[in-house]
C-alpha cells in the first residue's frame, strides 16, 4: 500500500522481500517510485518478517539509486528479524531507521 505525506511516499510492505515473485513486486514498485522525481520514500517494513540476501541487495541497490538522484530512502519500523539482519550486516549504519512515522516524515525536511 502506498500513502503520501507531503513530498514523502510511505510504502507499507507486507510478507517478504526475497527471490521470486515478492522481489519482482518490490522491484516494480520501487522502479515506479524512482520515476516520481519529486518523492522521497519511507519504507514501512513492520509487515515484513523475512528478507533474504536478494532482498538485502535490493534495499542497498535502491538506497544507492535514490542517493544518486538526490533523494532519500529511509526505513520505518523494521520487524525484529529484519532489524537484527540490518544490525548484523551493519546496514543499520547506512539506512536511517525510525520507529515513529511522524518523526521519520519530519526527518526528510
N, C-alpha and C positions, 0 to 999 in steps of 0.2 A: 504494500500500500504506500502511496506517495502523498505527502501533505506539503503545503508551502507555508512558511512563516517569513514574510518579507522576501528577502533575496536568498533565503535558505530553503532548500528542499530537504525535507525529512523523509527518509526512506525506511519504512518498517519492513524488516526482512524476517521471514519465518522458515523454520526447518533446518537446512544445512547448506553450506557452501562447499561443495565437493565435486569431484569429477563427475561428469554426466549431465543430466537434464537440469539439476539445480544450478550448476555452474553456468550453463547456457542462458538460463533465465536471468541470473545475476549479471552476466556479461552484457546481455541485450539491454537491460535496464540501465546499467552504468554507461554504456555507449550512448544511449539516448540522452542521459543527463549531461554527458560531455558536450553534446550538440547544443544544449541550452546554455549558451555562452555566459549568461549573467548569473548563473546559480552556483552557490556553494552547496555542499552536500553533507548532511549529518546522517550517518548510517546507524539506525537503531537496531542493535544486534541482540536485544533482550529475548527475541524469539528464536535465536539461532543457538542450538545446543551442540553443533558439530561443525568443525571446519577442518578439512584435510590439507595436505601440503599444496594441492592445486588451489584451494580457496585462499590460503595464505598468500600464495603467489599472485592471485588476482587482486587481493586487497593492496598489496605492495605496489603492484603494477598501476592500479588506478590512483593510488596516492601520488605516484610519480607523474602520471598523466595530468592530474588536476594541478599539481605544483607547476608543471611546465606551462600550463595555461593560466598561471597567476590566479588560481582558485584554490579553495581549501576543501579537504575531505577529512571529516572528524568522526569519531565513534562515540555512540551513546549506549550506555547500559549493556556492555557485553555480558553474556551468560558466564557464570563462574568458570566453566570449562574453557570457554574462549578466552577469558581474561588470563587464565593460567597459561594457555598456549602463547598468548601475546607476551606474557612475562618471561616464559622460558626462552622464547626466540628473541627477546629484547626488543620486540616491536612496540612494546608499551612506551619505549623512549622515542619512537618515530611518530606514532599516532598520538594526537590529542584525544584523550578518553575522558568522558564525562558520565556522571551518574544522574545529573539533573538536566532535564531538557531545556528549561529556561536559561540556565547558566551556559549551556552549550550554544544555544542560539545567540545569546549576547556576546559570546567569545568571537563571533565572526565579524563584529564591528571594529 
